[in-house]
Amino acid sequence: MEIGVFTFVELTEDPHTGQVVSARQRVRDVIELGELADQAGLSVFGIGEHHRSDFAANSPAVLLSAIAARTEDIRLTSAVTVLSSADPVSVFEDFTALDLVSGGRAEVMAGRGAFTESFPLFGYRLEDYDALFEEKVDLLLRLRDNAEVTWSGRFRPPLHAQEVYPRPVQDRLPVWIGVGGTVQSVVRAGRLGTPMALAIIGGRPRQFVPLAQLYRTTAAEAGHAEAPIAITSHTFVGDTSQAAADTFFDHYRTYLHTVSRGRFRIDRAGYEAGRGLEGALFVGSPEQIVEKILHQHELFGHQRFLAQISLGSVPHADAMRGIELLGSKVLPAVRAALG
């Protein structure tokens, strides 16, 4: 089991002080988080792409390259790259550069995008939301697998025996598909044979089990021998259960309200239900996080758990402590339990 962390690099108002960390400071903090995750022995560090005033990561590959220069072992991934509104050639070249800087540790997690601000920004229509992704993931995989590409589609000028260099250190740059829970996205990942990252940020995780089964069945029917799954969840790890719950609640409630532009609210009862074994929130002591990872492993048999840490206005020191606990307490216990 691989355990990693990722962040969206939010710029969220602190519910207690009303202050917002500057974009410059937030980026410096994220680089420090990446360094610590590597030192703690975690497997993956990810940064998600957004193009709004309340986020500071519009170019994950650039920020990950800064982290690559300061780390040795940890794999570095987007979480996600909004491929529908990006140019696959640019994405491939950016992550090839990251792979070269990191010595072969880059990954791309491609998604359609839970937020839509990048579509008008880069001149795309929301009506083409799914068609854009279908076409662009096809091109990205062709670029990954071939140094010379001939290709044509609806949304981009064609390529005629176009050479794409330099090539990554890795023979095949890993490309994951991030899925929020739609059947169409799950089937696509299985058909293409790409690893799938399943975001579980609400509800009951066992409701997602049929999607994992559908992914593996589709992959097998398409002739793919392997079908790796990652589970991603909102996470806050503290030294004790009560301290973690109390510290995180106000930050989490503010984060949800902010990113949803006021459409989503959570009360303490709903929060506590989410923290339970059958809920989607990973908030608690290291022992609780271990129990929940193992419980979900029984459900999904997944190969990777990615904790979305440093959400919203969570203090940097608390996020750093959470990574330390994941590395020193959670990771050894999970690996011992799973052999």
SERO-4910 file (N, C-alpha, C, O; in steps of 0.05 Angstrom, whole numbers):
BEGIN
 pado doro    nc1    nc2    nc3   cac1   cac2   cac3    cc1    cc2    cc3    oc1    oc2    oc3
  Met    A     17    -24      0      0      0      0     18     25      0     35     28     17
  Glu    A     13     42    -19     27     68    -20      9     89     -5    -15     89     -9
  Ile    A     22    105     11      8    127     24     21    153     16     45    156     18
  Gly    A      4    172      7     15    198     -2     -4    220      7    -25    215     19
  Val    A      4    244      0    -12    268      7    -14    287    -17      3    286    -35
  Phe    A    -35    303    -18    -37    323    -38    -52    347    -28    -65    346     -7
  Thr    A    -50    369    -42    -62    394    -34    -72    410    -58    -60    407    -80
  Phe    A    -92    426    -54   -102    445    -75    -90    473    -71    -96    491    -87
  Val    A    -74    477    -50    -61    502    -45    -81    525    -43    -80    545    -57
  Glu    A   -100    521    -25   -122    541    -22   -112    566     -8    -93    567      7
  Leu    A   -127    588    -14   -123    613     -1   -149    620     13   -165    636      3
  Thr    A   -154    607     35   -180    609     49   -177    626     75   -157    624     89
  Glu    A   -197    642     80   -197    659    103   -197    642    129   -214    624    131
  Asp    A   -180    648    148   -180    635    173   -206    642    189   -211    665    193
  Pro    A   -221    622    198   -247    628    211   -243    642    238   -262    654    248
  His    A   -220    640    250   -215    652    276   -203    680    275   -209    696    292
  Thr    A   -186    684    255   -172    710    253   -181    728    230   -177    752    230
  Gly    A   -195    716    210   -203    731    187   -180    736    167   -184    750    147
  Gln    A   -156    725    173   -133    730    156   -131    709    133   -141    687    136
  Val    A   -119    717    111   -114    699     89    -84    700     83    -72    721     80
  Val    A    -72    676     83    -43    674     77    -38    683     48    -54    677     30
  Ser    A    -17    698     43    -10    707     16     -4    683     -2      4    662      7
  Ala    A     -8    687    -28     -2    666    -47     28    659    -46     35    635    -47
  Arg    A     45    678    -43     74    672    -41     80    655    -17     95    636    -19
  Gln    A     69    662      6     74    646     30     62    618     28     74    598     37
  Arg    A     39    616     16     26    590     13     42    572     -4     45    548      2
  Val    A     53    582    -26     70    566    -44     95    557    -29    104    534    -32
  Arg    A    107    575    -14    131    568      2    124    546     22    140    528     26
  Asp    A    101    548     35     92    527     54     88    500     40     96    479     51
  Val    A     77    501     16     72    476      1     98    462     -6    101    438     -5
  Ile    A    118    478    -14    144    466    -20    156    453      5    168    431      3
  Glu    A    152    465     28    161    454     53    146    428     60    158    409     70
  Leu    A    120    427     54    104    403     58    115    380     41    117    357     50
  Gly    A    122    386     16    133    366     -2    159    355      8    164    331      7
  Glu    A    177    373     18    202    364     29    198    345     53    211    324     55
  Leu    A    180    353     70    175    337     94    162    310     87    169    289     99
  Ala    A    144    310     67    132    284     59    153    265     49    151    241     54
  Asp    A    173    275     35    195    258     25    211    248     49    217    224     50
  Gln    A    218    265     68    234    257     91    218    237    108    230    220    121
  Ala    A    191    239    109    175    222    125    171    194    113    160    176    125
  Gly    A    180    190     88    178    164     75    152    159     60    147    137     53
  Leu    A    136    181     56    112    177     41    118    172     11    139    179      2
  Ser    A     99    160     -3    104    151    -30     98    173    -51    111    173    -72
  Val    A     79    190    -46     69    209    -67     63    236    -55     53    238    -33
  Phe    A     69    257    -71     61    284    -64     47    296    -88     59    295   -110
  Gly    A     23    307    -85      8    318   -107     -1    346   -103     -5    355    -81
  Ile    A     -5    360   -125    -16    388   -125    -37    389   -147    -33    381   -169
  Gly    A    -61    400   -139    -83    403   -157    -84    429   -171    -75    450   -160
  Glu    A    -94    430   -196    -95    454   -212   -122    468   -209   -143    456   -210
  His    A   -120    494   -204   -144    511   -203   -137    539   -214   -113    547   -215
  His    A   -157    554   -222   -154    580   -234   -174    600   -222   -189    613   -236
  Arg    A   -173    601   -195   -191    619   -181   -176    636   -160   -153    629   -154
  Ser    A   -188    657   -150   -175    675   -132   -169    661   -105   -152    670    -90
  Asp    A   -184    639    -98   -180    626    -73   -162    601    -75   -163    584    -57
  Phe    A   -146    600    -96   -126    578    -99   -100    591   -110   -101    611   -123
  Ala    A    -78    578   -104    -52    589   -112    -35    569   -129    -11    571   -130
  Ala    A    -49    550   -142    -34    530   -158    -47    528   -185    -63    510   -190
  Asn    A    -40    546   -203    -50    544   -231    -32    528   -249    -39    522   -271
  Ser    A     -8    520   -238     11    505   -254     25    484   -236     47    489   -227
  Pro    A     12    461   -232     24    441   -214     52    432   -222     69    428   -205
  Ala    A     57    429   -248     83    419   -257    106    438   -248    127    429   -241
  Val    A    101    464   -248    121    484   -240    127    481   -210    150    480   -202
  Leu    A    105    480   -194    109    478   -165    122    451   -158    139    450   -140
  Leu    A    114    430   -171    125    403   -166    155    402   -174    170    388   -161
  Ser    A    163    417   -194    191    418   -202    207    431   -180    230    423   -175
  Ala    A    197    451   -166    211    463   -144    214    443   -121    235    442   -108
  Ile    A    194    427   -117    195    406    -97    215    384   -105    229    373    -89
  Ala    A    215    378   -131    233    357   -142    262    363   -136    277    345   -129
  Ala    A    269    389   -138    296    397   -134    305    394   -104    329    395    -98
  Arg    A    286    390    -86    292    389    -58    286    362    -46    288    358    -21
  Thr    A    278    342    -62    271    316    -52    287    294    -67    300    300    -87
  Glu    A    285    270    -56    301    248    -67    284    225    -78    290    214    -99
  Asp    A    263    217    -64    249    192    -69    220    195    -76    209    179    -92
  Ile    A    206    214    -65    177    215    -67    168    220    -96    180    236   -111
  Arg    A    147    207   -105    135    211   -131    119    237   -131    107    244   -110
  Leu    A    118    250   -154    106    277   -155     85    277   -177     90    271   -200
  Thr    A     60    284   -169     38    282   -187     20    306   -187     18    320   -166
  Ser    A      6    312   -208    -16    331   -208    -40    317   -195    -41    293   -194
  Ala    A    -58    333   -185    -81    321   -171   -106    339   -171   -115    347   -149
  Val    A   -116    347   -194   -111    336   -220   -101    358   -239   -101    381   -232
  Thr    A    -92    349   -263    -89    367   -286   -116    367   -300   -126    347   -308
  Val    A   -127    391   -304   -153    394   -318   -147    391   -348   -144    411   -362
  Leu    A   -147    366   -357   -138    361   -384   -158    371   -405   -150    378   -428
  Ser    A   -183    373   -398   -204    382   -418   -198    410   -428   -204    416   -451
  Ser    A   -186    427   -412   -181    455   -420   -151    460   -424   -143    483   -425
  Ala    A   -135    439   -426   -107    441   -430    -99    430   -458   -114    416   -470
  Asp    A    -74    437   -466    -63    425   -490    -47    400   -482    -27    403   -468
  Pro    A    -54    377   -491    -40    352   -483    -10    353   -490      6    341   -475
  Val    A     -3    367   -512     26    369   -518     41    384   -496     62    376   -487
  Ser    A     29    407   -488     41    423   -467     42    407   -441     62    408   -426
  Val    A     20    393   -434     20    377   -410     42    356   -410     57    353   -391
  Phe    A     44    342   -433     65    321   -435     93    334   -432    110    322   -418
  Glu    A     97    356   -445    124    368   -444    130    379   -415    153    376   -406
  Asp    A    110    390   -402    114    400   -375    121    378   -356    140    380   -340
  Phe    A    107    355   -358    112    333   -340    137    317   -348    149    303   -331
  Thr    A    144    319   -373    170    308   -381    192    324   -368    212    312   -358
  Ala    A    190    350   -368    210    367   -355    211    360   -325    233    358   -314
  Leu    A    188    356   -312    187    348   -284    201    321   -280    215    318   -260
  Asp    A    196    303   -299    209    277   -296    239    278   -298    254    264   -284
  Leu    A    248    296   -316    277    299   -319    289    312   -294    310    304   -284
  Val    A    276    333   -283    286    346   -259    287    327   -236    306    327   -220
  Ser    A    266    310   -233    263    292   -210    278    266   -213    279    250   -194
  Gly    A    288    260   -237    302    235   -241    283    211   -244    289    189   -236
  Gly    A    259    217   -256    240    195   -261    219    191   -240    211    168   -235
  Arg    A    209    213   -228    189    210   -207    162    224   -214    145    227   -196
  Ala    A    159    233   -239    135    248   -246    111    230   -253    115    208   -264
  Glu    A     87    240   -247     62    227   -256     43    249   -264     45    272   -255
  Val    A     24    242   -281      2    260   -287    -24    246   -278    -29    223   -284
  Met    A    -40    261   -263    -68    252   -257    -86    271   -273    -89    295   -267
  Ala    A    -98    260   -293   -115    276   -311   -144    274   -303   -154    253   -296
  Gly    A   -159    297   -305   -187    297   -299   -202    316   -316   -190    334   -329
  Arg    A   -229    314   -315   -245    332   -330   -248    359   -316   -254    379   -329
  Gly    A   -245    359   -290   -246    383   -274   -273    386   -259   -294    386   -271
  Ala    A   -271    387   -233   -295    391   -216   -303    420   -217   -326    427   -211
  Phe    A   -285    438   -223   -290    467   -226   -288    474   -256   -274    461   -271
  Thr    A   -302    495   -264   -304    500   -293   -291    526   -301   -294    535   -324
  Glu    A   -277    540   -282   -266    566   -289   -245    565   -311   -241    585   -325
  Ser    A   -232    542   -315   -211    541   -335   -222    540   -364   -207    546   -383
  Phe    A   -247    532   -367   -258    530   -394   -261    557   -408   -250    560   -430
  Pro    A   -274    577   -397   -274    603   -411   -246    616   -411   -240    630   -430
  Leu    A   -230    610   -391   -203    622   -390   -186    614   -414   -171    630   -425
  Phe    A   -189    589   -422   -173    579   -445   -189    575   -470   -180    563   -489
  Gly    A   -214    586   -471   -229    587   -495   -244    562   -503   -247    557   -527
  Tyr    A   -253    547   -483   -268    522   -489   -297    525   -479   -303    541   -461
  Arg    A   -315    510   -492   -344    511   -485   -350    488   -465   -341    465   -469
  Leu    A   -366    494   -445   -374    474   -426   -391    453   -439   -393    430   -429
  Glu    A   -404    460   -461   -420    440   -475   -403    416   -486   -413    395   -491
  Asp    A   -377    421   -488   -359    401   -498   -344    387   -476   -323    374   -480
  Tyr    A   -353    390   -451   -339    381   -427   -328    353   -430   -304    349   -425
  Asp    A   -345    334   -437   -335    306   -438   -321    300   -464   -301    285   -463
  Ala    A   -330    311   -486   -317    305   -511   -288    316   -512   -270    303   -523
  Leu    A   -284    338   -499   -257    349   -497   -238    330   -482   -216    325   -491
  Phe    A   -248    319   -460   -231    301   -445   -225    275   -460   -202    266   -460
  Glu    A   -246    264   -472   -242    239   -487   -221    242   -509   -204    225   -512
  Glu    A   -222    264   -523   -203    269   -545   -175    274   -534   -155    264   -544
  Lys    A   -173    290   -513   -147    299   -504   -133    277   -488   -108    275   -489
  Val    A   -147    260   -474   -133    238   -461   -122    218   -481   -101    206   -477
  Asp    A   -136    215   -504   -126    198   -525   -100    209   -536    -81    193   -539
  Leu    A    -98    235   -540    -74    247   -550    -51    245   -529    -28    239   -536
  Leu    A    -58    250   -504    -37    249   -483    -25    221   -482      0    218   -479
  Leu    A    -41    200   -483    -31    173   -482    -14    166   -507      5    151   -505
  Arg    A    -22    177   -530     -6    172   -554     22    186   -552     42    174   -560
  Leu    A     22    210   -541     47    224   -536     64    208   -516     89    207   -519
  Arg    A     52    198   -496     66    182   -476     79    157   -488    102    150   -480
  Asp    A     65    144   -507     74    119   -518     91    120   -543    103    101   -551
  Asn    A     92    144   -556    106    147   -581    121    173   -583    111    194   -576
  Ala    A    146    171   -593    162    195   -596    154    210   -622    160    234   -625
  Glu    A    141    197   -641    132    209   -665    102    204   -667     93    180   -666
  Val    A     86    225   -670     57    222   -668     43    234   -693     49    256   -701
  Thr    A     25    218   -704      6    228   -724    -22    226   -712    -30    204   -704
  Trp    A    -37    248   -712    -62    248   -697    -79    271   -707    -69    292   -716
  Ser    A   -106    267   -706   -124    289   -713   -149    287   -695   -156    265   -686
  Gly    A   -161    310   -690   -185    311   -673   -201    336   -679   -196    350   -698
  Arg    A   -222    341   -662   -240    363   -667   -230    389   -654   -235    411   -665
  Phe    A   -215    388   -632   -210    411   -616   -182    422   -617   -175    441   -604
  Arg    A   -165    409   -634   -137    417   -635   -127    413   -663   -135    394   -676
  Pro    A   -108    429   -673    -96    424   -699    -83    396   -700    -73    387   -679
  Pro    A    -83    383   -723    -72    356   -724    -42    356   -722    -29    376   -725
  Leu    A    -31    332   -717     -2    328   -716      5    308   -739     -8    287   -742
  His    A     25    315   -754     33    298   -777     62    289   -773     81    304   -777
  Ala    A     65    264   -765     92    253   -759    109    272   -742    132    277   -748
  Gln    A     96    283   -722    109    303   -705    126    289   -684    116    272   -669
  Glu    A    151    297   -682    169    287   -662    165    303   -636    163    328   -638
  Val    A    165    290   -613    161    304   -588    185    296   -570    186    274   -560
  Tyr    A    203    315   -566    227    310   -550    232    334   -532    223    356   -537
  Pro    A    247    329   -510    260    304   -501    239    285   -490    216    293   -485
  Arg    A    247    260   -486    230    240   -474    234    239   -444    255    247   -434
  Pro    A    215    229   -429    218    227   -399    240    206   -392    248    190   -409
  Val    A    248    207   -368    266    187   -357    252    160   -357    264    139   -365
  Gln    A    227    160   -348    212    135   -347    203    127   -375    197    143   -392
  Asp    A    204    101   -380    196     91   -407    167     99   -413    162    107   -436
  Arg    A    150     97   -394    122    106   -397    114    124   -374    111    115   -351
  Leu    A    112    149   -380    104    168   -359     77    159   -348     57    157   -363
  Pro    A     74    154   -322     49    145   -311     27    166   -314     30    189   -307
  Val    A      4    157   -325    -19    174   -328    -43    161   -313    -52    140   -321
  Trp    A    -52    174   -292    -75    165   -277    -99    181   -287    -96    204   -297
  Ile    A   -123    170   -284   -148    186   -289   -162    190   -263   -168    171   -248
  Gly    A   -167    215   -256   -181    222   -232   -211    221   -237   -221    232   -256
  Val    A   -226    207   -219   -254    203   -222   -269    212   -197   -261    206   -175
  Gly    A   -291    227   -202   -306    237   -179   -330    220   -173   -344    225   -153
  Gly    A   -335    199   -188   -357    181   -182   -377    176   -205   -397    163   -200
  Thr    A   -371    186   -229   -389    181   -252   -382    155   -266   -358    148   -269
  Val    A   -402    140   -273   -398    114   -286   -383    118   -312   -365    101   -318
  Gln    A   -389    138   -328   -376    143   -353   -345    145   -350   -330    134   -366
  Ser    A   -337    160   -329   -308    164   -324   -295    138   -315   -272    132   -323
  Val    A   -309    123   -299   -298     97   -290   -294     78   -313   -273     65   -316
  Val    A   -314     76   -331   -312     58   -354   -289     67   -372   -275     51   -383
  Arg    A   -286     93   -376   -265    104   -393   -238     95   -382   -221     85   -397
  Ala    A   -233     98   -356   -208     91   -344   -202     61   -348   -180     53   -354
  Gly    A   -223     45   -344   -219     16   -347   -213      9   -376   -196     -8   -382
  Arg    A   -228     21   -395   -224     15   -423   -196     23   -432   -183      9   -448
  Leu    A   -186     46   -422   -159     55   -430   -137     41   -416   -114     41   -425
  Gly    A   -143     28   -394   -123     14   -378   -105     32   -362    -83     24   -354
  Thr    A   -115     56   -356   -100     74   -338   -107     69   -309   -130     62   -303
  Pro    A    -89     73   -291    -96     72   -262   -118     93   -257   -119    114   -270
  Met    A   -135     87   -237   -157    105   -230   -155    115   -202   -151    100   -183
  Ala    A   -157    141   -198   -158    154   -172   -187    161   -166   -199    178   -180
  Leu    A   -199    149   -146   -227    153   -140   -229    172   -116   -221    165    -94
  Ala    A   -241    195   -120   -244    215    -99   -269    209    -83   -291    209    -94
  Ile    A   -265    204    -57   -288    199    -39   -287    221    -18   -272    219      1
  Ile    A   -303    242    -22   -303    265     -4   -329    269     10   -333    289     23
  Gly    A   -347    250      7   -373    252     21   -388    226     19   -381    208      3
  Gly    A   -410    224     35   -426    200     34   -413    177     48   -395    180     65
  Arg    A   -421    153     40   -410    128     52   -392    115     31   -401    108      9
  Pro    A   -367    111     38   -348     99     18   -358     73      6   -352     67    -17
  Arg    A   -372     56     21   -380     30     10   -399     34    -14   -403     15    -30
  Gln    A   -411     57    -16   -428     62    -40   -412     64    -65   -423     61    -87
  Phe    A   -386     68    -63   -368     70    -86   -356     43    -95   -343     41   -115
  Val    A   -361     22    -79   -350     -4    -85   -359    -14   -113   -342    -25   -127
  Pro    A   -384    -11   -121   -391    -20   -148   -375     -6   -170   -371    -18   -191
  Leu    A   -367     19   -165   -351     33   -185   -323     20   -188   -313     17   -210
  Ala    A   -311     13   -165   -286     -1   -166   -288    -28   -180   -270    -36   -196
  Gln    A   -310    -42   -175   -314    -68   -188   -318    -64   -218   -308    -79   -234
  Leu    A   -333    -43   -226   -338    -38   -254   -312    -31   -268   -307    -40   -291
  Tyr    A   -295    -15   -255   -269     -8   -267   -252    -32   -272   -242    -35   -294
  Arg    A   -250    -50   -253   -234    -74   -256   -246    -93   -277   -231   -105   -293
  Thr    A   -272    -95   -278   -284   -112   -298   -280   -101   -326   -273   -116   -344
  Thr    A   -283    -75   -329   -279    -62   -355   -251    -65   -364   -245    -71   -388
  Ala    A   -232    -61   -346   -203    -64   -353   -197    -92   -362   -182    -96   -381
  Ala    A   -207   -112   -347   -202   -140   -355   -214   -146   -382   -201   -160   -398
  Glu    A   -238   -137   -387   -251   -142   -413   -236   -129   -436   -237   -139   -459
  Ala    A   -222   -107   -430   -206    -93   -450   -178   -105   -453   -163    -95   -470
  Gly    A   -172   -125   -437   -147   -139   -440   -124   -127   -423   -101   -133   -428
  His    A   -131   -111   -403   -110    -99   -386   -106   -116   -361   -125   -121   -346
  Ala    A    -82   -125   -357    -76   -144   -335    -77   -130   -308    -84   -143   -288
  Glu    A    -70   -105   -307    -70    -90   -281    -90    -68   -281    -95    -55   -302
  Ala    A   -101    -63   -258   -121    -41   -255   -118    -28   -228   -135    -32   -210
  Pro    A    -96    -13   -224    -91     -1   -197   -111     21   -190   -120     36   -208
  Ile    A   -118     22   -165   -137     42   -155   -125     58   -132   -112     46   -115
  Ala    A   -129     84   -133   -122    101   -110   -148    112    -99   -167    118   -114
  Ile    A   -149    115    -73   -172    128    -59   -162    154    -48   -141    155    -34
  Thr    A   -176    176    -54   -168    202    -43   -190    212    -25   -214    210    -31
  Ser    A   -182    224     -2   -202    234     18   -191    258     33   -167    261     36
  His    A   -209    275     43   -202    297     60   -191    286     86   -202    267     98
  Thr    A   -168    297     95   -154    284    118   -142    305    136   -132    326    128
  Phe    A   -144    300    162   -130    315    183   -122    296    205   -139    283    217
  Val    A    -96    294    210    -86    276    230    -75    292    253    -58    310    250
  Gly    A    -84    285    277    -74    298    302    -63    278    321    -66    254    317
  Asp    A    -51    288    343    -40    269    362    -61    253    377    -57    230    385
  Thr    A    -85    266    381   -107    252    393   -132    256    377   -134    274    361
  Ser    A   -152    238    381   -177    240    365   -192    266    370   -200    279    352
  Gln    A   -195    273    396   -211    296    402   -197    322    393   -210    340    383
  Ala    A   -171    323    397   -156    347    388   -158    351    358   -162    373    349
  Ala    A   -156    329    343   -158    330    314   -186    340    306   -188    357    289
  Ala    A   -206    328    318   -234    335    311   -240    365    317   -251    379    300
  Asp    A   -231    374    340   -237    401    348   -221    422    332   -232    443    324
  Thr    A   -196    415    326   -179    434    311   -188    437    283   -189    460    272
  Phe    A   -196    416    270   -202    416    242   -230    426    235   -234    437    213
  Phe    A   -249    424    253   -277    429    245   -282    457    233   -293    458    211
  Asp    A   -274    478    247   -280    505    237   -266    510    210   -277    522    192
  His    A   -241    500    207   -227    503    182   -241    488    159   -243    498    137
  Tyr    A   -250    464    165   -263    448    145   -290    460    137   -296    461    113
  Arg    A   -305    469    156   -331    481    150   -327    506    133   -342    511    114
  Thr    A   -308    522    139   -302    546    124   -292    539     96   -300    552     76
  Tyr    A   -275    519     94   -265    510     68   -288    502     49   -289    510     26
  Leu    A   -306    485     60   -328    475     43   -346    498     34   -354    499     11
  His    A   -351    516     52   -368    539     46   -355    557     24   -369    568      7
  Thr    A   -328    560     26   -314    578      8   -312    566    -20   -318    579    -39
  Val    A   -303    541    -22   -298    529    -48   -324    524    -63   -325    524    -87
  Ser    A   -346    521    -48   -372    516    -61   -387    543    -66   -409    543    -77
  Arg    A   -373    565    -60   -385    592    -63   -412    594    -48   -431    606    -59
  Gly    A   -412    583    -24   -435    585     -6   -457    565    -10   -477    566      3
  Arg    A   -453    546    -28   -474    526    -34   -473    502    -15   -493    488    -13
  Phe    A   -451    498     -1   -449    475     16   -442    483     45   -423    498     49
  Arg    A   -456    472     64   -450    476     92   -451    450    107   -464    431     98
  Ile    A   -435    448    128   -435    424    144   -437    432    174   -424    451    182
  Asp    A   -454    417    189   -455    422    218   -439    401    233   -428    382    220
  Arg    A   -437    404    259   -420    387    274   -429    358    273   -413    339    273
  Ala    A   -456    354    273   -467    327    272   -459    312    246   -451    289    247
  Gly    A   -461    327    224   -453    315    198   -423    310    197   -414    290    186
  Tyr    A   -408    328    209   -379    325    210   -371    300    226   -355    285    217
  Glu    A   -384    296    249   -377    273    265   -386    247    252   -372    227    254
  Ala    A   -408    248    237   -416    224    223   -395    217    201   -389    194    197
  Gly    A   -385    237    188   -365    233    168   -339    222    179   -324    207    165
  Arg    A   -333    228    204   -309    218    217   -311    189    225   -291    176    230
  Gly    A   -335    178    226   -339    150    234   -327    131    214   -320    139    192
  Leu    A   -326    106    222   -313     85    206   -326     83    178   -313     77    159
  Glu    A   -352     87    177   -367     85    151   -369    111    137   -382    113    116
  Gly    A   -357    132    147   -358    158    134   -334    163    116   -315    147    116
  Ala    A   -334    186    102   -313    192     83   -290    208     94   -269    209     81
  Leu    A   -293    221    117   -273    238    128   -252    223    143   -258    206    160
  Phe    A   -226    228    137   -204    217    152   -194    238    172   -175    252    166
  Val    A   -207    240    195   -200    260    215   -198    246    242   -218    235    252
  Gly    A   -174    247    254   -172    234    280   -143    229    286   -124    240    275
  Ser    A   -139    211    305   -112    202    314   -100    184    293   -114    174    276
  Pro    A    -74    179    295    -61    160    276    -75    132    277    -78    120    256
  Glu    A    -83    124    300    -96     97    303   -122     97    288   -129     77    275
  Gln    A   -137    118    289   -163    120    274   -158    120    244   -173    108    229
  Ile    A   -137    134    235   -131    136    207   -123    108    197   -132    100    175
  Val    A   -107     94    212    -99     66    205   -123     49    202   -126     34    183
  Glu    A   -141     50    223   -165     33    222   -182     39    198   -193     20    186
  Lys    A   -184     64    190   -201     71    168   -189     63    141   -203     54    123
  Ile    A   -162     66    138   -149     57    114   -152     27    110   -159     18     88
  Leu    A   -149     12    132   -151    -17    130   -180    -25    124   -185    -44    109
  His    A   -199    -11    136   -227    -17    131   -234    -12    101   -247    -29     89
  Gln    A   -224     10     90   -229     15     62   -214     -4     44   -223    -10     22
  His    A   -191    -13     53   -176    -33     37   -192    -59     35   -190    -72     14
  Glu    A   -206    -66     56   -224    -89     54   -246    -85     33   -254   -104     20
  Leu    A   -255    -60     31   -276    -54     11   -266    -53    -17   -278    -64    -36
  Phe    A   -243    -40    -21   -233    -33    -48   -209    -49    -57   -205    -52    -82
  Gly    A   -193    -59    -39   -168    -72    -47   -150    -53    -62   -136    -62    -80
  His    A   -150    -27    -54   -135     -7    -69   -105     -9    -63    -97    -19    -43
  Gln    A    -90      3    -82    -60      2    -80    -49     28    -68    -25     29    -61
  Arg    A    -65     49    -68    -54     75    -59    -76     91    -44    -99     91    -52
  Phe    A    -68    103    -22    -85    122     -8    -73    150     -9    -49    153     -1
  Leu    A    -88    169    -19    -78    197    -20    -95    214     -2   -119    217     -5
  Ala    A    -82    226     18    -95    243     37    -93    272     28    -72    283     24
  Gln    A   -117    285     25   -117    313     18   -113    329     44   -131    331     60
  Ile    A    -89    339     47    -81    353     72    -79    383     68    -82    392     45
  Ser    A    -75    397     89    -72    426     88    -96    440     74    -92    458     58
  Leu    A   -120    430     81   -144    441     69   -150    469     79   -147    475    103
  Gly    A   -157    486     61   -167    513     69   -147    528     85   -125    533     76
  Ser    A   -155    536    109   -138    553    126   -125    537    148   -116    549    168
  Val    A   -123    511    146   -109    495    166    -81    506    171    -66    510    151
  Pro    A    -73    512    195    -47    524    200    -25    505    189    -26    481    191
  His    A     -4    518    179     18    503    167     30    483    186     37    461    179
  Ala    A     34    492    211     46    474    231     29    449    235     40    427    240
  Asp    A      2    452    234    -15    428    238    -13    410    214    -13    385    217
  Ala    A    -11    421    190     -8    404    166     19    389    167     20    366    160
  Met    A     40    403    175     66    390    178     65    367    198     76    346    194
  Arg    A     52    372    221     49    351    241     34    327    230     40    304    236
  Gly    A     13    333    214     -2    311    203     15    293    185     13    269    185
  Ile    A     33    306    169     50    290    151     70    274    168     76    251    161
  Glu    A     81    286    189     99    271    207     85    246    218     97    224    219
  Leu    A     60    249    227     45    226    238     38    205    217     39    181    223
  Leu    A     32    214    193     27    195    171     52    178    166     50    154    162
  Gly    A     75    191    166    100    176    161    110    159    183    119    137    179
  Ser    A    108    169    208    119    155    231    100    135    244    109    115    255
  Lys    A     74    140    242     55    122    255     37    107    236     33     83    239
  Val    A     25    122    217      5    109    200     17     90    180      9     67    178
  Leu    A     37     99    166     49     83    144     60     57    155     54     36    143
  Pro    A     76     56    177     86     30    186     64     11    195     66    -13    190
  Ala    A     44     22    208     22      5    218      6     -7    195     -1    -31    196
  Val    A      1      9    174    -14     -1    151      2    -23    137     -9    -44    130
  Arg    A     27    -18    132     43    -37    118     47    -63    134     48    -85    123
  Ala    A     49    -61    160     51    -85    177     26   -101    175     27   -126    174
  Ala    A      3    -87    176    -23   -102    175    -27   -115    148    -39   -136    146
  Leu    A    -18   -102    126    -23   -113     99      0   -130     89     -2   -142     67
  Gly    A     21   -132    105     44   -149     96     59   -137     74     79   -149     65
***
